[in-house]
Amino acid sequence: MNPFESWHEEKQSAWLYRALAEAEPEARMSALFKTLAAAAEQQAVHWAGELSKLGKPEPAFVPEPRARLVAALARTLGPKRMKPALAAMKIRGLSAYGAAAPAGHAMPTDVAAIGRGHRSGGGNLRPAIFGVNDGLVSNASLILGMVGASANTGTVLATGIAGLLAGALSMAAGEFISVRSQREMFEYQIGLEADELKEYPEAEAEELALIYAARGMPLEEARVFAHHLVKDHEQALDVLAREELGLNPNDLGSPTGAAIFSFISFTIGASVPLLPFFFGLLLPNAAYVGAAAAGLGLFGTGAALSLFTGRNAWLGGLRMLAIGGGAGAVTYLIGTLIGGQVG
């Protein structure tokens, strides 16, 4: 670890923790941030000592522009709304938000129990459902827009196929870049946690204890529990990633998997309004049958999303149908206007 970079990271973390403590309206979280600020200052003292051993004086600390911006946004919007940005800035303890243990609710006593709080639901199923929905809406709307513009059957079919390919490739590329970037950030954060655990395990155990204390566990009991956990390096890193970073190291997401699922699901959705053309139907009947099939697909995806939202499946399906139908109707009207102007 570079002593200067580590010193600067800890000083900046302490500066941010103090800013968050001032901005945080919730007393237990404000107290946690103040205590974590003090812990970060102590770790900065450690790295200042390492700099001294190298014959380098401790420099004056100046927070980076990004840290100033994040702190300003946290003051304006509240720290809770800034959790993703704060996590990227090496801010710990965010998993304690909304996690105060109610009376009679047992705190975790092993790694498996800790992990249950940080597993994402649905895997690739949820983005696959959204991909189908995007394909249905975008390509059905595109075809209706071309029909509104009075394009011939060949032109509409070619446009629909081009829209399918462009949309599927765009979604696949976007998902790959998004998940890859997110995974790299998570891996970087876990790597920093591993370095810190190796350099000062006692301080990391204390940070973990403070998080548990903020969630309702008595402080001394939390300290005993945390110090027991960090005795095993692998187990400690897993626990720290889950509790300090809010991450599940075993579920960081696959960029390739996300890209493949997005491509396939979008292609399936975008193919539905095109199917009538391949069965020999011509305009305008092909477009109307395709739109009806897309409507059924939209209702189905809306109902399927109730698996994740817990809401009524019929209402979810009707809402998705209304949104997609509205998009198609607007695109058709715009196509009609453009077609009239061009014609």
C-alpha positions in Angstrom: 0.0 0.0 0.0 1.2 3.5 -0.8 1.6 5.3 2.5 0.7 8.7 1.1 -2.4 7.4 -0.8 -3.6 5.5 2.3 -3.0 8.6 4.5 -5.0 10.7 2.1 -7.8 8.2 1.8 -8.2 8.0 5.6 -8.1 11.8 6.0 -10.6 12.2 3.3 -12.9 9.5 4.9 -12.7 11.3 8.2 -13.5 14.6 6.6 -16.5 13.1 4.8 -17.7 11.3 8.0 -17.7 14.6 9.9 -19.7 16.3 7.0 -22.2 13.4 7.0 -22.5 13.5 10.8 -23.5 17.2 10.5 -26.0 16.5 7.7 -27.5 13.3 9.2 -30.8 13.9 10.9 -31.0 10.4 12.4 -29.1 10.4 15.8 -27.8 6.9 15.7 -26.3 7.3 12.2 -24.9 10.7 13.1 -23.2 9.2 16.1 -21.9 6.3 14.0 -20.4 8.7 11.4 -18.7 10.8 14.2 -17.1 7.6 15.7 -16.0 6.4 12.3 -14.5 9.8 11.6 -12.4 9.4 14.8 -11.4 5.9 13.7 -10.4 7.1 10.3 -8.3 9.8 11.9 -6.5 7.2 14.0 -5.7 5.2 10.8 -4.5 8.4 9.2 -2.1 8.8 12.1 -0.8 5.3 11.4 0.0 6.2 7.8 1.5 9.5 8.8 3.9 7.4 10.9 4.8 5.3 7.9 5.5 8.5 5.9 7.7 9.7 8.8 9.7 6.5 8.6 10.4 7.3 4.9 11.6 10.8 5.9 8.5 12.5 4.5 6.6 15.1 6.7 2.8 14.8 6.9 1.4 17.1 4.2 -1.6 19.5 4.6 -4.8 17.8 3.8 -7.1 19.2 1.1 -10.2 17.2 0.2 -10.7 16.4 -3.5 -13.3 18.3 -5.6 -15.3 15.0 -5.9 -15.4 14.7 -2.1 -16.5 18.3 -1.7 -19.3 17.7 -4.3 -20.5 14.6 -2.6 -20.5 16.3 0.8 -22.5 19.2 -0.6 -25.0 16.9 -2.2 -25.3 14.9 1.1 -26.0 18.2 2.9 -28.7 19.1 0.4 -30.4 15.8 -0.3 -29.5 13.9 2.9 -26.8 11.2 3.2 -29.2 8.3 2.8 -30.1 9.4 -0.7 -26.4 9.5 -1.6 -25.6 5.9 -0.6 -24.2 4.8 -4.0 -21.9 7.8 -4.3 -20.8 7.5 -0.6 -20.0 3.8 -1.1 -17.7 4.8 -4.0 -16.0 7.3 -1.7 -15.0 4.6 0.7 -17.7 5.5 3.3 -18.4 2.6 5.7 -21.4 1.8 7.8 -24.1 2.5 5.1 -25.6 -0.9 5.7 -26.7 0.4 9.1 -29.3 2.6 7.4 -32.8 1.3 8.2 -31.2 -1.7 9.9 -31.8 -1.0 13.6 -32.7 -4.3 15.1 -36.3 -4.4 16.4 -37.0 -5.9 19.9 -36.7 -9.6 19.8 -34.9 -9.7 16.5 -31.6 -11.7 16.7 -28.5 -10.1 15.3 -26.4 -12.2 13.0 -24.1 -14.8 14.6 -22.3 -16.3 11.6 -21.3 -15.4 8.1 -24.3 -17.1 6.5 -26.7 -15.1 8.6 -24.8 -11.9 7.7 -24.9 -12.7 4.0 -28.7 -13.0 3.9 -29.0 -9.3 4.3 -27.0 -8.6 1.1 -28.1 -11.0 -1.5 -29.8 -9.4 -4.6 -33.1 -11.0 -5.6 -33.9 -12.5 -8.9 -30.5 -12.8 -10.4 -30.7 -12.2 -14.2 -34.5 -12.9 -14.2 -35.5 -9.3 -13.4 -33.3 -7.6 -16.1 -34.5 -10.3 -18.5 -38.2 -9.3 -17.9 -37.3 -5.6 -18.3 -35.4 -6.5 -21.6 -38.5 -8.2 -23.0 -40.6 -5.2 -22.0 -38.2 -2.7 -23.7 -38.1 -4.8 -26.8 -41.9 -4.9 -27.0 -42.5 -1.2 -26.4 -39.7 0.1 -28.6 -40.2 -2.0 -31.7 -44.0 -2.0 -31.6 -43.8 1.8 -31.3 -41.3 2.0 -34.1 -43.5 0.0 -36.4 -46.6 1.9 -35.5 -44.7 5.2 -36.2 -43.7 3.9 -39.6 -47.3 2.8 -40.3 -48.5 6.3 -39.3 -46.0 7.8 -41.7 -47.6 5.6 -44.5 -44.5 3.6 -45.2 -44.9 0.4 -47.3 -44.7 -3.1 -46.0 -41.1 -3.7 -47.0 -39.9 -0.5 -45.4 -41.8 -1.2 -42.2 -40.4 -4.7 -42.0 -36.8 -3.5 -42.7 -37.2 -0.8 -40.1 -38.5 -3.3 -37.5 -35.6 -5.7 -38.1 -33.1 -2.8 -37.9 -34.7 -1.6 -34.7 -34.5 -5.1 -33.2 -30.8 -5.4 -34.0 -29.9 -1.9 -33.0 -31.8 -2.1 -29.7 -30.5 -5.6 -28.8 -26.9 -4.7 -29.5 -27.2 -1.4 -27.7 -28.7 -3.0 -24.6 -26.1 -5.7 -24.5 -23.3 -3.3 -24.9 -24.8 -0.9 -22.3 -25.4 -3.8 -19.8 -21.9 -5.1 -20.3 -20.2 -1.7 -19.7 -22.5 -0.9 -16.7 -22.0 -4.2 -14.9 -18.3 -4.4 -15.7 -17.7 -0.9 -14.3 -19.8 -1.7 -11.2 -17.9 -4.9 -10.7 -14.5 -3.2 -11.1 -15.6 -0.6 -8.5 -16.7 -3.4 -6.1 -13.5 -5.4 -6.6 -11.5 -2.2 -5.9 -13.3 -1.5 -2.7 -13.0 -5.1 -1.5 -9.2 -5.0 -2.4 -8.9 -1.8 -0.2 -10.7 -3.6 2.6 -8.3 -6.5 2.3 -5.3 -4.2 2.6 -6.7 -2.4 5.6 -7.6 -5.7 7.3 -4.0 -6.9 6.9 -2.6 -3.5 8.1 -4.8 -2.9 11.1 -7.2 -5.7 11.9 -8.1 -4.3 15.3 -9.3 -1.1 13.9 -11.4 -2.9 11.3 -12.9 -5.0 14.0 -13.8 -1.8 15.9 -15.5 -0.3 12.8 -17.5 -3.5 12.4 -18.5 -3.4 16.1 -19.6 0.2 15.7 -21.9 -0.7 12.8 -23.5 -3.5 14.8 -23.9 -1.1 17.8 -25.7 1.3 15.5 -28.0 -1.5 14.5 -29.0 -2.2 18.1 -26.4 -4.6 19.5 -24.8 -3.6 22.9 -21.4 -2.1 22.1 -19.4 -4.5 24.3 -21.2 -7.5 22.9 -20.7 -6.2 19.4 -16.9 -5.8 20.0 -16.6 -9.4 21.2 -18.5 -10.6 18.2 -16.5 -8.5 15.7 -13.1 -9.4 17.2 -14.1 -13.1 17.0 -15.1 -12.7 13.3 -11.8 -11.0 12.2 -9.6 -13.8 13.6 -10.1 -15.6 10.3 -8.8 -13.4 7.4 -11.1 -14.8 4.7 -14.1 -14.8 6.9 -13.3 -11.3 8.1 -13.0 -10.0 4.6 -16.3 -11.5 3.6 -18.1 -10.0 6.7 -16.5 -6.6 6.2 -17.5 -6.5 2.5 -21.1 -7.3 3.5 -21.4 -5.1 6.5 -19.1 -2.1 5.8 -19.6 -2.0 2.0 -23.1 -3.6 1.7 -21.7 -6.1 -0.9 -22.0 -9.8 -1.3 -18.6 -10.9 -2.6 -20.2 -14.0 -4.2 -22.8 -11.9 -6.2 -21.0 -9.0 -7.9 -22.7 -9.6 -11.2 -21.4 -11.1 -14.5 -20.9 -8.5 -17.3 -21.1 -11.3 -20.0 -24.2 -12.8 -18.4 -25.9 -9.4 -18.2 -25.1 -8.7 -21.8 -26.3 -12.1 -23.1 -29.5 -11.9 -21.1 -30.2 -8.4 -22.2 -29.6 -9.2 -25.9 -31.8 -12.3 -25.9 -34.6 -10.8 -23.8 -34.7 -7.7 -26.0 -34.6 -9.7 -29.2 -37.6 -11.9 -27.9 -39.6 -8.8 -27.1 -38.8 -6.9 -30.3 -39.6 -10.0 -32.4 -43.2 -10.2 -31.3 -44.6 -7.2 -33.3 -42.6 -8.5 -36.3 -44.1 -12.0 -36.3 -47.2 -11.2 -38.4 -45.0 -10.0 -41.3 -43.3 -13.4 -41.4 -46.7 -15.1 -41.7 -47.5 -13.3 -44.9 -49.7 -10.5 -43.5 -49.5 -7.1 -45.1 -50.1 -3.6 -43.9 -52.1 -2.4 -42.1 -53.3 -5.8 -40.7 -49.7 -7.0 -39.9 -49.1 -3.9 -37.8 -52.4 -4.2 -35.9 -51.9 -7.9 -35.2 -48.4 -7.2 -34.1 -49.5 -4.4 -31.8 -52.1 -6.7 -30.3 -49.5 -9.4 -29.7 -47.2 -6.8 -28.2 -50.0 -5.7 -25.9 -50.5 -9.2 -24.7 -46.7 -9.4 -24.1 -46.7 -6.2 -22.2 -49.5 -7.4 -20.0 -47.6 -10.6 -19.3 -44.4 -8.8 -18.4 -46.2 -6.4 -16.1 -47.9 -9.3 -14.4 -44.5 -11.1 -14.1 -43.0 -8.1 -12.4 -45.4 -8.6 -9.5 -43.1 -11.4 -8.5 -40.6 -8.7 -7.5 -42.9 -5.9 -6.4 -45.5 -8.0 -4.5 -48.3 -6.0 -6.1 -51.4 -7.4 -7.7 -50.5 -9.1 -11.0 -53.6 -7.9 -12.9 -53.0 -4.3 -11.9 -49.3 -4.6 -12.8 -50.2 -6.1 -16.2 -52.8 -3.4 -17.0 -50.4 -0.6 -15.9 -47.7 -1.9 -18.2 -50.2 -2.3 -21.1 -51.4 1.3 -20.6 -47.8 2.7 -20.6 -46.8 0.7 -23.6 -50.0 1.4 -25.4 -49.6 5.1 -24.7 -46.1 5.1 -26.1 -47.3 3.3 -29.3 -50.2 5.7 -29.8 -48.0 8.8 -29.4 -45.4 7.4 -31.9 -48.2 6.6 -34.3 -49.5 10.2 -34.1 -46.0 11.6 -34.6 -45.4 9.3 -37.6 -48.7 10.5 -39.1 -47.7 14.1 -38.7 -44.3 13.5 -40.1 -45.7 11.5 -43.0 -48.2 14.2 -43.8 -45.4 16.8 -43.9 -43.0 14.7 -46.0 -45.8 13.5 -48.3 
